[in-house]
Amino acid sequence: MTVDPTGGPPLLLFPGDPLRPPRPDPHFAAEAATARSAGAGCAVLDHEALLAGDAEGALARVPRGAGPIWYRGRPLPAAHHAALAAALTAHGGRPLTSPAAYRTARELPRWYATFRTLTPPSGWLACAPGRAPEPSALARLATELGTPGRPCPLLVTDWGTSGGHEAEDTFRLPDGADTERLVSTIGRYLALRGERLTGGVVLRAVEPLDPVGVARVWWVDGEPVLTGPHPGAPELRPVPDLTAVAPAVRALGARFVTTDLARRTDGVWRVLAVGDGQVAALPPGVDHRPLFEALVTVGAGHPLTLAAGRVALRALLPATAARVADGETAGFHWIDGAPAATTSGAAGIAVRAAAAGPCRPGWGVFVLTDAATGMALGSIGFHGPPDDEGFVEIGYDLSPSARGAGWATEAVRLLTGWATSRPEVRTVCALTEPENTASQRVLERAGFRFAGEREGLRAYEARAVPDPTGGVDGERLNVVIHPRS
């Protein structure tokens, strides 16, 4: 698949291979290839130069004026990430993860309040590397996390490590009430972390978990775009319930994050850790294309979800569209149990169009869902990007059980409103069979008007009203009554 450069695809920045600097580090080579196949530009960063304090020199192989940039690489201390962001900005780039967002996703004290009800009880104390907090302060913190008269197993970590129950560089303490052992354990932990310590000490309550494994979910602009096993146990592939987690991720406000989830023995899914998507490890044996397709789409300025009223339209990116084209549910809960044949057909057209190129993110197919329940009801989308005259065509379908309830009208109105808010769009068109009066009524209710016959089909069109500043007002539609020549 190729991407039309006028769509503004983002640049993916990877660590370079120290032995062959023009190439990505071998650890990230497969990711770079996937990113390129999704339409991203790719460049390499001198990771060692960045850590040595030469952020400008680290960008020697990064093109100037690159526009939107995602970083995918090894974890960075917050100060070095901030230096990288500043250097990229001075270089004419636009980092899509700010230093503040990086710290929010990486440091537990910054994300804990948002996930308080979804994650094990935790507390923390600031301290410098090698200098443990006072024993009395540690004892008070441990007491706050336990129940009097019961053992309180705890995890000892720092502000920036994952905090997972089996995470590397995480110590386990059988009972936080044993102050002597608590102080000793934290001393050993601080000695292990050394200068790598981030922020200070974190204590986390240990909850009983089912042995189903840990799932890592990747979120882009608040949407779960990839779910796979935790890299530490790739053979275990649980499928978590994200109903409670999704609102918290969106409330966090970071664009590119991960959540590690495990199921407690009472059946409730718990967030063991939040992380920054730039530096979290991808599991082996999982198709990573949906993640990079999502990064390309939002990096080019297009939404993964459009929502208004009852309706949410969720972008069906090529890798997932291929599954829907084969009749799979592809992670959606379809009102009739599976996508309708018309929906699978639309997905197949989108897949073929993406493979043929050129492809522009944002101008494909969306799954039409009930915003309240997430139920998938059908699909709606574009037949391609706008042409040079600003003309774009849409199509839509509904599963049989979703028909007659106004879903199509709301979806058409929403997608048309978004399209006409884009500066490159002047006219939105839909074609129907002459006998398909139900579809014609949908278009009329959504603000379209009959524009004549075209190759045996009835054409309906809507145009955006220019605003006084010369832009386009996507909230108001000026209907046209003439056929497009």
C-alpha positions in Angstrom: 0.0 0.0 0.0 1.2 3.5 -0.8 0.0 6.7 0.7 -0.8 9.8 -1.2 1.8 12.4 0.1 -0.9 15.1 0.2 -2.4 13.2 3.0 0.5 14.2 5.3 1.5 10.8 6.7 3.6 10.9 9.9 7.2 10.0 10.4 8.0 7.0 12.6 11.3 7.5 14.4 13.3 4.4 15.5 16.7 3.8 17.1 19.4 3.3 14.6 21.6 0.2 14.4 24.9 1.2 16.0 26.9 -1.0 13.5 24.9 0.1 10.4 23.5 3.6 11.4 21.3 4.1 8.3 19.2 1.0 9.3 16.9 0.6 12.3 18.2 -1.3 15.4 17.5 -5.0 14.6 15.2 -5.1 17.6 12.9 -2.6 15.7 13.5 -3.6 12.1 10.3 -5.6 11.8 8.3 -2.7 13.3 9.9 -0.2 10.8 8.9 -2.5 7.9 5.3 -2.7 9.2 5.2 1.1 9.7 6.4 1.6 6.1 3.8 -0.8 4.7 1.1 1.1 6.6 2.2 4.3 4.8 4.5 6.0 7.4 7.8 7.5 6.6 10.6 6.1 8.7 13.9 7.6 10.0 16.5 6.5 12.6 17.7 8.2 15.8 21.2 7.9 17.3 20.0 6.6 20.7 23.5 6.7 22.3 24.0 10.3 21.3 20.7 11.2 22.8 21.5 9.5 26.1 24.9 11.3 26.0 23.2 14.6 26.0 23.6 15.4 22.3 19.9 15.6 21.2 20.7 17.6 18.1 23.4 15.2 17.0 21.0 12.3 17.5 18.9 13.7 14.7 21.6 13.7 12.1 19.7 11.2 9.9 16.2 12.7 10.5 14.9 14.9 7.6 14.2 18.5 8.5 10.6 19.7 8.3 9.2 16.2 8.8 5.9 17.3 10.2 4.1 14.9 12.6 6.4 12.4 14.3 5.8 9.3 16.5 8.8 7.9 18.4 9.0 4.1 18.7 12.1 3.0 20.6 13.7 2.2 23.9 12.5 3.8 27.2 14.0 7.2 27.8 14.5 9.1 31.1 11.9 11.9 31.1 14.6 14.6 30.7 16.0 12.9 27.6 12.5 12.5 26.1 12.0 16.2 26.7 15.3 17.0 25.0 14.3 14.8 22.1 11.0 16.6 21.7 12.7 20.0 21.8 15.3 19.0 19.2 12.6 17.6 16.9 10.6 20.8 17.2 13.6 22.9 16.4 14.3 20.5 13.5 10.9 21.4 12.0 9.1 18.3 13.3 6.0 18.0 15.5 6.2 15.3 18.2 2.8 13.7 18.7 3.6 12.7 22.3 4.5 15.7 24.5 7.0 15.4 27.3 4.1 15.9 29.8 2.0 13.1 28.1 5.1 10.8 28.2 5.5 11.3 32.0 1.7 11.0 32.5 1.7 7.5 31.0 5.0 6.4 32.4 4.8 7.5 36.0 2.3 5.9 38.4 1.6 8.9 40.6 0.5 10.8 37.4 -1.9 8.2 36.1 -3.1 6.6 39.4 -5.9 9.0 40.2 -7.6 8.4 36.8 -7.4 4.6 37.3 -7.8 4.5 41.1 -10.9 2.2 41.0 -9.5 0.0 38.3 -6.0 -0.8 39.7 -4.6 -2.3 42.9 -4.3 0.2 45.8 -1.0 2.0 45.7 1.0 4.7 47.5 4.4 6.4 46.9 7.1 8.5 48.4 9.6 10.7 46.6 13.3 9.9 47.1 16.7 10.3 45.4 18.7 7.4 44.0 20.2 5.4 46.9 18.4 7.4 49.6 15.5 5.6 51.1 12.6 7.4 52.7 12.4 7.4 56.5 11.3 4.0 57.9 8.4 5.7 59.8 7.1 7.1 56.5 7.4 3.7 54.8 5.6 2.1 57.7 2.7 4.6 57.5 2.4 4.1 53.7 2.3 0.3 54.1 -0.3 0.5 56.8 -2.6 2.6 54.6 -2.6 -0.1 51.9 -3.5 -3.0 54.3 -6.3 -4.3 56.4 -5.6 -4.5 60.2 -5.1 -8.0 61.4 -4.4 -9.4 57.9 -1.2 -9.9 56.0 -0.7 -7.3 53.3 1.5 -8.5 50.5 3.1 -5.6 48.5 5.1 -5.0 45.4 8.0 -2.6 45.6 8.7 -0.6 42.4 9.5 3.0 41.4 7.4 5.7 39.7 8.3 4.7 36.2 8.6 0.9 36.0 5.6 -1.2 35.0 4.5 -2.4 38.5 3.2 -5.6 37.0 3.1 -8.6 39.4 5.8 -10.4 37.4 7.7 -7.3 36.1 11.4 -7.2 35.9 13.0 -5.0 38.6 9.9 -5.4 40.9 10.3 -6.8 44.4 7.6 -8.7 46.3 7.1 -8.4 50.0 5.0 -11.0 51.9 3.6 -8.5 54.4 4.0 -4.8 54.5 3.3 -4.8 58.3 6.9 -6.2 58.8 8.6 -2.8 58.9 12.1 -4.2 59.3 11.7 -6.4 56.2 10.0 -3.6 54.3 12.9 -1.2 54.9 15.5 -3.9 54.0 13.6 -4.8 50.8 13.4 -1.2 49.7 17.1 -0.7 50.4 17.9 -3.7 48.1 15.5 -2.3 45.5 17.1 1.1 45.5 20.6 -0.5 45.2 19.4 -2.5 42.2 17.9 0.5 40.5 20.8 2.9 41.2 20.7 6.0 39.1 17.9 4.5 37.0 15.4 5.2 39.8 12.5 7.3 38.6 10.9 9.6 41.1 10.9 7.5 44.2 9.4 4.4 45.8 6.0 2.9 45.0 4.2 0.3 47.1 1.3 -1.6 45.5 -1.1 -4.0 47.1 -1.0 -7.6 45.6 -4.4 -8.8 44.5 -5.2 -12.5 43.8 -5.3 -13.1 40.0 -6.5 -15.9 37.8 -3.7 -17.8 36.0 -5.0 -16.7 32.5 -2.1 -14.3 31.9 -1.8 -10.6 31.3 -3.1 -8.8 28.2 -1.5 -5.7 26.9 -3.8 -3.3 25.1 -2.6 -0.5 22.9 -4.6 2.7 22.7 -4.4 5.5 20.1 -6.5 8.6 20.7 -8.5 6.6 23.3 -9.3 3.7 21.0 -8.1 0.1 21.6 -6.3 -0.7 18.4 -4.3 -3.8 19.3 -4.7 -6.4 22.1 -2.1 -9.1 22.6 -0.3 -11.1 25.4 2.2 -9.5 27.7 5.7 -9.8 26.2 6.7 -11.6 29.4 4.3 -14.5 28.7 3.4 -14.5 25.0 1.9 -18.0 25.2 -1.0 -16.7 27.4 -3.5 -14.7 25.4 -6.4 -13.5 27.5 -9.1 -11.3 26.0 -9.9 -8.6 28.5 -13.2 -6.7 29.1 -12.4 -3.1 28.3 -15.8 -1.6 29.2 -14.6 0.1 32.4 -11.1 0.8 31.2 -11.9 2.7 28.0 -13.4 5.8 29.7 -10.3 6.0 32.0 -7.9 5.9 29.1 -9.8 8.7 27.4 -9.9 10.7 30.6 -6.1 10.4 30.9 -5.7 12.4 27.7 -2.5 10.9 26.4 -2.7 9.9 22.7 -0.6 6.8 22.7 -0.6 4.5 25.7 -0.8 0.9 26.8 -2.6 -0.8 29.6 -1.6 -4.2 31.1 -4.7 -6.1 32.4 -5.2 -9.2 34.4 -8.3 -10.9 35.7 -8.8 -11.0 39.5 -10.1 -14.2 41.0 -13.5 -12.6 41.4 -13.7 -12.2 37.6 -13.0 -8.4 37.5 -10.4 -7.2 35.1 -7.7 -5.0 36.8 -5.2 -2.6 35.3 -1.8 -3.7 36.5 0.1 -0.9 34.7 -0.3 2.0 32.3 2.6 2.7 29.9 3.6 5.0 27.1 3.0 3.4 23.7 6.3 4.9 22.3 8.4 2.6 24.5 6.3 -0.4 25.5 7.4 -3.7 24.1 5.3 -5.4 21.5 4.6 -9.1 22.0 5.9 -11.6 19.4 3.6 -13.6 17.3 0.9 -10.8 17.0 -0.1 -8.9 13.8 1.1 -5.4 14.6 -0.4 -3.8 11.5 -3.5 -2.4 13.2 -1.3 -0.4 15.6 0.8 1.2 12.9 -2.2 1.8 10.6 -3.8 3.6 13.5 -0.7 5.7 14.1 -0.6 6.6 10.5 -4.3 7.6 10.4 -4.3 9.9 13.4 -0.8 11.2 12.6 -2.2 12.4 9.3 -4.9 14.2 11.1 -7.8 11.8 10.7 -10.0 10.4 13.5 -10.3 6.8 14.5 -13.8 7.5 15.9 -16.5 10.0 15.0 -19.4 10.3 17.5 -22.6 12.3 17.8 -25.8 11.5 19.6 -26.5 7.7 19.5 -23.9 7.0 16.8 -20.2 6.3 16.9 -18.3 5.5 13.7 -15.2 3.5 14.2 -12.5 3.5 11.5 -12.1 0.1 9.9 -8.4 0.1 9.1 -7.0 -2.2 6.4 -5.8 -5.1 8.5 -9.0 -5.3 10.4 -11.1 -4.7 7.3 -9.5 -7.8 5.8 -10.9 -9.8 8.7 -14.4 -8.3 8.3 -14.2 -9.0 4.6 -13.8 -12.6 5.4 -16.9 -12.6 7.6 -15.1 -12.4 11.0 -16.3 -10.3 13.9 -12.8 -8.8 14.1 -13.4 -7.8 17.8 -16.7 -6.1 17.2 -20.0 -7.2 18.7 -22.4 -7.4 15.8 -26.1 -7.1 16.3 -26.8 -10.2 14.2 -23.7 -12.1 15.5 -21.5 -11.4 12.5 -21.2 -8.6 9.9 -23.8 -8.6 7.2 -22.8 -9.6 3.7 -23.1 -6.0 2.5 -20.7 -4.9 5.3 -18.2 -7.6 4.4 -18.4 -6.5 0.8 -17.7 -2.9 1.7 -14.8 -4.0 3.8 -13.4 -6.0 0.9 -13.6 -3.0 -1.4 -11.7 -0.9 1.2 -9.0 -3.6 1.4 -8.6 -3.8 -2.4 -8.4 0.0 -2.6 -5.7 0.1 0.1 -3.7 -2.6 -1.6 -3.9 -0.9 -5.0 -3.0 2.6 -3.7 -2.6 5.4 -3.5 -4.4 5.4 -0.2 -5.1 8.4 2.0 -5.9 7.7 5.7 -9.3 8.7 6.8 -11.1 8.1 3.5 -12.1 4.5 4.0 -14.8 2.6 5.8 -16.2 3.0 9.4 -18.1 0.5 11.4 -21.4 2.1 12.5 -21.9 1.4 16.2 -24.3 2.2 19.0 -22.3 4.8 21.0 -23.9 3.6 24.3 -23.3 -0.1 24.0 -20.7 -0.5 21.3 -23.0 -2.8 19.3 -21.9 -2.9 15.6 -24.9 -2.2 13.4 -23.4 -1.8 9.9 -20.9 0.2 8.0 -20.5 3.6 6.3 -17.6 5.1 4.4 -16.1 6.7 1.4 -15.5 5.2 -2.0 -12.1 7.0 -2.1 -10.6 10.4 -1.2 -12.0 13.6 -2.6 -11.0 14.4 -6.2 -9.5 17.6 -7.4 -13.0 19.2 -7.5 -13.6 18.4 -3.9 -16.1 15.7 -4.7 -16.4 12.5 -2.6 -18.8 9.7 -2.6 -20.2 7.8 0.4 -22.0 4.5 0.8 -23.6 2.7 3.8 -25.4 -0.4 4.9 -27.1 -1.8 8.0 -27.5 -5.3 9.5 -31.1 -6.5 9.1 -31.8 -6.2 12.8 -30.7 -2.6 12.9 -33.0 -1.3 10.1 -35.9 1.0 10.6 -34.6 2.7 13.7 -32.9 5.8 12.2 -29.3 4.6 12.6 -28.5 5.2 8.9 -29.8 8.7 8.9 -27.7 9.7 11.9 -24.6 8.0 10.5 -25.0 9.7 7.1 -25.5 13.1 8.8 -22.4 12.6 11.0 -20.1 11.4 8.3 -21.3 14.1 5.9 -20.8 16.8 8.5 -17.3 15.6 9.1 -16.4 15.4 5.4 -17.8 18.9 4.7 -15.7 20.3 7.5 -12.6 19.3 5.6 -11.1 22.1 3.4 -10.6 19.6 0.5 -14.4 18.7 0.3 -17.1 20.7 -1.4 -19.6 18.0 -2.4 -20.7 14.7 -0.9 -22.6 12.3 -3.2 -24.5 9.0 -2.7 -25.9 6.8 -5.4 -28.9 4.5 -5.0 -30.8 2.0 -7.1 -34.1 3.6 -8.4 -36.2 1.2 -6.5 -34.3 1.7 -3.2 -36.7 4.2 -1.7 -35.7 3.5 1.9 -32.1 4.6 1.1 -33.4 7.6 -0.7 -35.5 8.7 2.4 -32.3 8.3 4.5 -30.4 10.7 2.3 -33.2 13.2 2.2 -33.6 13.2 6.0 -29.8 13.7 6.3 -29.9 16.8 4.1 -29.3 15.5 0.6 -31.3 16.3 -2.5 -31.9 14.5 -5.7 -29.2 15.6 -8.3 -30.3 13.6 -11.3 -29.7 10.2 -12.9 -26.2 8.8 -13.3 -25.6 5.5 -15.2 -29.0 4.2 -14.2 -28.7 5.2 -10.6 -30.2 8.1 -8.7 -27.6 10.6 -7.4 -28.1 12.6 -4.2 -25.7 15.4 -3.2 -25.0 17.7 -0.4 -22.6 20.6 -0.3 -21.0 22.6 2.5 -21.7 26.2 3.0 -18.6 28.4 2.9 -18.1 30.4 6.1 -17.2 34.2 6.0 -13.5 33.4 6.6 -13.3 31.3 3.5 -13.5 27.9 5.2 -16.3 25.4 5.2 -19.1 25.2 7.8 -19.6 21.4 8.2 -22.5 22.0 10.6 -24.8 23.4 7.8 -25.3 21.8 4.5 -26.5 23.6 1.4 -28.2 21.0 -0.8 -27.8 21.0 -4.6 -30.4 20.0 -7.1 -28.3 19.6 -10.2 -26.4 16.5 -11.3 -22.6 16.5 -11.2 -21.3 16.8 -14.8 
